Amino acid sequence: MRRLENKVALVTGGARGIGEGIVRRFIAEGAKVLITDILDDLGEALAAELGDNCAYFHHDVRSRSEWDAAIQAAEKQFGGLNILVNNAGTILFRAFEDHQDADIDRLLDVNLRGVILGCQAAIPALEKAGGGSIVNMSSADGIAGANAVTVYCATKFAVRGLTKALALELGPRKIRVNSIHPGGIYTPLANPMQTEREEYDKGFWIYPAQRAGDPADIAAAAAYLASDDAAYCMGTELSVDGGLNAGHYYMGLPGEPPKPA
Ligand SMILES: NC(=O)c1ccc[n+]([C@@H]2O[C@H](COP(=O)([O-])OP(=O)(O)OC[C@H]3O[C@@H](n4cnc5c(N)ncnc54)[C@H](O)[C@@H]3O)[C@@H](O)[C@H]2O)c1
């Protein structure tokens, strides 16, 4: 049996990148999926490609009223809601002191407020369905710090904390809440200069995996956490980062990674 047979999922930021990968995997696993995003053309095209078990709904995660409408749309279209993936996110590569008020607001509103609002909005629908799974997209930058993404990093640490606290509150109500911590996934967000894949991978020689990740790598983790296979995972932080946060290399000593040619 496929992992997500008879489940209904809502995936935010599902029009491209990691979200698109999750949508494709969930459909392959037998789920019915409502893609939400603000990139309507991409979202609609993806839903049309994936057929009757998939639909698109315009939804800005910063808006509480749009959250209510999106949850209702999932229930109306597919008869309920079992899985919420809070994937939508935004990043800014900038020196800390150069973050303007609008930059800070955008990062906090999309990456943190959007996830809080989403969890709040989904609870009644998940309870109505007899329980469910919330998967929050944090980051490798939600586990360890990184330069040039200080405020982004703060939002992703916050999502990790929210996930654990919420797992405690919602576990007894049969809702599991877990987080995924991707690192270096080949998407428009992580590759704003649109560097070709082969060239891009060279920058990952410092990762044990020796390559960037793919949306499919994250989608596999999301499918697991969303499914009943993860019934005992609550507040789990799942790193899918090619080993980035496993530790650090002592260069010049045995076991160091091969330097790129
Ligand atoms: N790519 C990586 O290496 C990486 C690493 C760690 C974490 N992440 C996280 O994974 C998630 C997906 O990132 P991605 O790499 O696929 O990026 P992406 O930019 O390709 O996709 C993000 C999606 O979120 C949508 N979105 C942005 N703001 C929104 C809003 N206000 N309302 C609704 N949708 C909105 C975008 O339109 C887009 O479709 C993000 O939360 C990101 O922080 C990515």
Ligand as a Chemical Component Dictionary entry (heavy atoms), coordinates in Angstrom:
data_LIG
# 
_chem_comp.id                   LIG 
_chem_comp.type                 NON-POLYMER 
_chem_comp.pdbx_formal_charge   0 
_chem_comp.three_letter_code    LIG 
# 
loop_
_chem_comp_atom.comp_id 
_chem_comp_atom.atom_id 
_chem_comp_atom.alt_atom_id 
_chem_comp_atom.type_symbol 
_chem_comp_atom.charge 
_chem_comp_atom.model_Cartn_x 
_chem_comp_atom.model_Cartn_y 
_chem_comp_atom.model_Cartn_z 
_chem_comp_atom.pdbx_ordinal 
LIG N1  N1  N 0  16.609 25.191 -0.732 1  
LIG C1  C1  C 0  17.271 24.982 0.375  2  
LIG O1  O1  O 0  18.469 24.692 0.370  3  
LIG C2  C2  C 0  16.578 25.075 1.716  4  
LIG C3  C3  C 0  17.337 24.789 2.842  5  
LIG C4  C4  C 0  16.728 24.859 4.078  6  
LIG C5  C5  C 0  15.399 25.187 4.200  7  
LIG N2  N2  N 1  14.681 25.474 3.065  8  
LIG C6  C6  C 0  13.269 25.829 3.261  9  
LIG O2  O2  O 0  12.456 25.049 2.417  10 
LIG C7  C7  C 0  11.268 25.780 2.071  11 
LIG C8  C8  C 0  11.093 25.777 0.567  12 
LIG O3  O3  O 0  12.198 26.435 -0.006 13 
LIG P1  P1  P 0  12.654 26.263 -1.521 14 
LIG O4  O4  O 0  14.117 26.118 -1.493 15 
LIG O5  O5  O -1 11.830 25.274 -2.206 16 
LIG O6  O6  O 0  12.344 27.740 -2.050 17 
LIG P2  P2  P 0  11.532 28.274 -3.328 18 
LIG O7  O7  O 0  11.739 29.753 -3.323 19 
LIG O8  O8  O 0  11.851 27.492 -4.531 20 
LIG O9  O9  O 0  10.030 27.941 -2.929 21 
LIG C9  C9  C 0  9.380  28.626 -1.892 22 
LIG C10 C10 C 0  7.924  28.710 -2.242 23 
LIG O10 O10 O 0  7.259  29.432 -1.188 24 
LIG C11 C11 C 0  6.375  30.355 -1.794 25 
LIG N3  N3  N 0  6.111  31.497 -0.925 26 
LIG C12 C12 C 0  6.967  32.486 -0.572 27 
LIG N4  N4  N 0  6.336  33.411 0.152  28 
LIG C13 C13 C 0  5.045  32.993 0.288  29 
LIG C14 C14 C 0  3.909  33.517 0.926  30 
LIG N5  N5  N 0  3.946  34.696 1.587  31 
LIG N6  N6  N 0  2.750  32.814 0.878  32 
LIG C15 C15 C 0  2.696  31.634 0.208  33 
LIG N7  N7  N 0  3.734  31.098 -0.439 34 
LIG C16 C16 C 0  4.906  31.773 -0.404 35 
LIG C17 C17 C 0  7.088  30.779 -3.058 36 
LIG O11 O11 O 0  6.206  31.395 -3.982 37 
LIG C18 C18 C 0  7.678  29.482 -3.551 38 
LIG O12 O12 O 0  6.812  28.767 -4.377 39 
LIG C19 C19 C 0  11.451 27.174 2.672  40 
LIG O13 O13 O 0  10.781 27.232 3.921  41 
LIG C20 C20 C 0  12.955 27.263 2.882  42 
LIG O14 O14 O 0  13.307 28.163 3.909  43 
LIG C21 C21 C 0  15.244 25.433 1.833  44 
# 
loop_
_chem_comp_bond.comp_id 
_chem_comp_bond.atom_id_1 
_chem_comp_bond.atom_id_2 
_chem_comp_bond.value_order 
_chem_comp_bond.pdbx_ordinal 
LIG N1  C1  SING 1  
LIG C1  O1  DOUB 2  
LIG C1  C2  SING 3  
LIG C2  C3  SING 4  
LIG C2  C21 DOUB 5  
LIG C3  C4  DOUB 6  
LIG C4  C5  SING 7  
LIG C5  N2  DOUB 8  
LIG N2  C6  SING 9  
LIG N2  C21 SING 10 
LIG C6  O2  SING 11 
LIG C6  C20 SING 12 
LIG O2  C7  SING 13 
LIG C7  C8  SING 14 
LIG C7  C19 SING 15 
LIG C8  O3  SING 16 
LIG O3  P1  SING 17 
LIG P1  O4  DOUB 18 
LIG P1  O5  SING 19 
LIG P1  O6  SING 20 
LIG O6  P2  SING 21 
LIG P2  O7  DOUB 22 
LIG P2  O8  SING 23 
LIG P2  O9  SING 24 
LIG O9  C9  SING 25 
LIG C9  C10 SING 26 
LIG C10 O10 SING 27 
LIG C10 C18 SING 28 
LIG O10 C11 SING 29 
LIG C11 N3  SING 30 
LIG C11 C17 SING 31 
LIG N3  C12 SING 32 
LIG N3  C16 SING 33 
LIG C12 N4  DOUB 34 
LIG N4  C13 SING 35 
LIG C13 C14 SING 36 
LIG C13 C16 DOUB 37 
LIG C14 N5  SING 38 
LIG C14 N6  DOUB 39 
LIG N6  C15 SING 40 
LIG C15 N7  DOUB 41 
LIG N7  C16 SING 42 
LIG C17 O11 SING 43 
LIG C17 C18 SING 44 
LIG C18 O12 SING 45 
LIG C19 O13 SING 46 
LIG C19 C20 SING 47 
LIG C20 O14 SING 48 
# 
